[in-house]
């Protein structure tokens, strides 16, 4: 199975490994692989050849407060209701609740 790269990746894991193991200058490596010197410097500095996640470290809902999030997760764990039933039951106390808000929250919990 081949390596899956995101759309803006400029290097493969093999190239990253070669950069990390090379003693050549940043300029030489950048020219050889057709990438920016900053990219070469980044991969030289890292200990792994894997991409780091680009999203927030601790994703938060822009709609729900931390208290609302905790209440929803606690309700779901206590009742074990399906997602839509949880949403329906909680809409009385959290009127702006919808499936697009609840699904990622409960998937992460």
Secondary structure, DSSP 8 states (H G I E B T S, - for coil): ------TT----HHHHHHHHH--S-HHHHHHHHT--HHHHHHHHH-S-SS----S-SS---SSS-HHHHHHHHHHHHHH---HHHHHHHHTTTSTT--HHHHHHHHHH-
